[in-house]
Structure formats: C-alpha cells, structure tokens
Amino acid sequence: MPHITLPTDAPGIRGLLDAKPASGLRLSELAEQLLRGDSPLTPGERELIAAYVSSLNRTRYCAGAHGATAAHRLDGDFALVEAVQTDLATAPVTDLQRALLRLAGKVAESGLAVTPADIATARAAGADDETIHDTVLIAAAFCMYNRYVDGLAAITPDDPATYRAIGAHLATNGYL
C-alpha cells in the first residue's frame, strides 16, 4: 500500500507521476530522452541498463517493467534479461555490454565506486565517451527512479504478465 494517497491505482511510477503531474511530465520526458533519444546505445541496451540497475536496487516494479521493455526491444529475449539480472558474469552478452553493465552496477552502488579501471575496461571493450556518459546517466537516473518508487511504496503487481504488458506498451509507445 502506498505511503501517500494517490489519485489513481496505476501501478509503479505511473501512479506516483499522476500525483504530481508537472514533475511527473518532466520525469517522463527524462526517461524518454535517456531510453529512446539519440545515443550510441540501442533502446534495448539502454532498457537493459535500467533493468539491471533496478534489479541491483531491488526495485521489483522497475526491474520488472524495464526488464520486459528491454526484452521486447531485444527481439523478445526474456531469457537474456533474466540472465543479466540473475548473474551478469555468466549472462550471454558482449564484452562491451558486460563492461557497461558492470559500470552501471558501480553507479548503483555509489558514483564514487566508479574507478579509472572501470572506465578503462569499458574503453577496452569499445566504449567511447558518449557511451560511457549515457551508461552512467541512465544508471544514476534509475537509482533516483527506484528510490522514488520504493520510497513511496508504489503499487507493485506480482503477476509477471502485468510486466510483460507494461513492457510491450513502453517498447511501442515510450514514456510520454
């Protein structure tokens, strides 16, 4: 049960955004830009970063919603998303994706946990400045979104089918 009275029973962040429409719009615009705007990373790769960070932060709603969105954007590969969220070390991703996800994981721990070695590893795997920037910004933003959702105890469905539907909607329609 949410910690505050919400104007709708929309699950997750949607219900919270409805409570404060002006800031809700800005947060939605930020998600749209980060996950669907110009970037050397594909929308699927960016959603995977969001899902991974959310799983590390134990934010079930965001891990489920963005995990499903990532899967829809990655040709329906739900097994890949599950593998990343379960054990990044053995997940079937490229060296670049693994380095970027590890970097995102460091950001989820603390921005100060990111070391020059983490950046060097990402660069050695093929990341350029923009790719590193976008990875860190997505990870940082999802730490904020996760704390917003969990800090107000947003409605978090249990049914995996709900997340698949949310993911299909976001993959097709975006965040606005």
Secondary structure, DSSP 8 states (H G I E B T S, - for coil): --SS--SS---HHHHHHHHSHHHHHHHHHHHHHHHHSS-SS-HHHHHHHHHHHHHHTT-HHHHHHHHHHHHHHTTT-HHHHHHHHH-GGGSS--HHHHHHHHHHHHHHH-GGG--HHHHHHHHHTT--HHHHHHHHHHHHHHHHHHHHHHHTT------HHHHHHHHHHHHHH---
